[in-house]
């Protein structure tokens, strides 16, 4: 249910000569803070919407370049759009990829109504897609983001072309032992206790802990990439709403696990119509690998990519392998659509021929 900043991409400081700043609302009033890093091949913009402002990261494209099908990526708890920098780079020739920062994360300020529930995050994604007019998109989500986009796909199938879920945080009761510290953030007072116990931790220590929790093999992270991740963690700790967004989002996720009826997350997974790619890591400490079987049964048109050595953020650890699986999903979906279109056209011709008035000899 947790993810981390991207330590796998070569990221460049914006060429402004000084840190970019971003103004956004918060419960305490306007907040001015430095922006996260932006790679040379990326863009980062803010999109004002009713009740919230979202930061959206995209892949920089040359003017006049060919149009590509749209894709949107949604990060997990504690993460940001940076988590999808490597995957978007891998798929740059396949899709017009964007990744948004959920409200209160990355470079997005808190929502005006303070709603960090799964439904609140899903509404933010839907509002963006409706406003941008980009749907239907190839929708990708990791962890909490996987839960959010599952709800989006269930309630707004018109917005989703395909669905890719990387370790989605769907209900797992009880959660595995290594996930309990994250779950416990939902308990009143625990976040404050954790803050006091870790008051003297450096950003490097915090980053090491997160990488150890989220990666199958944290040793694969290069020193320079670790430094970038620690710098981003240091920036995020300066935000006055950082822990509030974390804690409220955990509570929202736990609350979503208890919902029944048509709002139950596994029931909504069964309602998803889009072709779905499920990706699970064998070394995932936050979402048990055993949940892959249940997810495969719940999503009606699904395929599974199992990565035995991956942890919770396979799109960061193995972006090339994940990208290959996404390409295969997109290609198969396009072929199925073309076959369906040809079949429909043939049926229309046959129907027209059968309804034409008969002619007699000699007419």
Steps between C-alpha positions, in 0.01 A plus 500: 500500500802725504733613229800721468654764278671397182863402542532349154488789255763755413332819616611851415440823691272739305713741303363811672807556714291490818247257643154516349224583744138404518217681671210291622235496769533313826298490821737763639475727195721542192819294503807587299757226455759373258386262229621145449767432241405490132698288255620657178250292301207584730254780564327589827191719507223586742135454408237694699172312540192562714606441860857392429817564304696212348860483386535298181831364368527423130751392236636788295415462131628674193252731325327318216577153633249226424200471730512207741227342713477663844609333825472613861704368794397525868752447783472331838495618860788735576606504136460744214502523124878452516435132566400461135790687339676178389186328367386809309845525343480133392155553344567843348467364144180308581278737698465867586571440867413722793528440875314708755572574863200409713374783723745562786785305335790596277433852374121494546371699799231356728142493371277782621264257676777294666359179349775238476268201465539256213184648350640853546822407316295325230290814452822699453610265222157512337486880519836524331408257221167673441662844491787388276274310261765228472278198562485217443859459622733216579481529878785381725504492881739382770403403856250760627492631143399151386205510739405847379507412129307179564218715637533739203476210253195358680297820518615670177577228244475762224828652624709181496642321194720254693591463867844410638531436874841470668460349848152652547407556865172310483355359824727242659373398842704450703790679329837334506720573801738736317207726400374556856720806575343679203149393596557620857536858375120502485481466880469839674823601670725252321623749241594746776682228692689398187593862440644533849693172474651596163552871567876470463498281189667655198332498158758241397396270786132546417564434132695185581211372707246565226717338234551197723125467536403560137780342293562131454872577501587853622863430415419548133450875557805696384655746752420803282137388471479448876621859544224629270239306699634635830494856365135456404419358844668803658285731287181317588570521875485880474134487394270575793238252377733208417408275795137608499462384138672172582295421810166600349568298186583191709176548694313541173645175372416312820147641490462385139591147607195491727244611242242246390246471221565666166775719651710203615833512316503135394142539375611801297792301361246252363322787323808616306448451126841614375769245412718485811868425564583393856862525620612349831845471656615189681692709756224752562487581873182710479264311267526124533586306187217260585252776409590450133276195482199681643555799272527276194163348587333835574596698188303339218742568212836484672854373448771460764867595499677343800848634580659278767782742586297822495368683803211745525602737218575276202463790255803659671708184549429338162362773271607320182321176587189686614503710182518187284194358676311827455588506129367147460176600674460803274576303184259221588229752589545683171484176302184395682343839427585473130351150481186620676476795263540279193241257632255782566554642151439158344184456705377844388558410133319168544209672676476760224501231231227298672277803537534616138182449289512190282502548118319285246642364177449741219472803724 
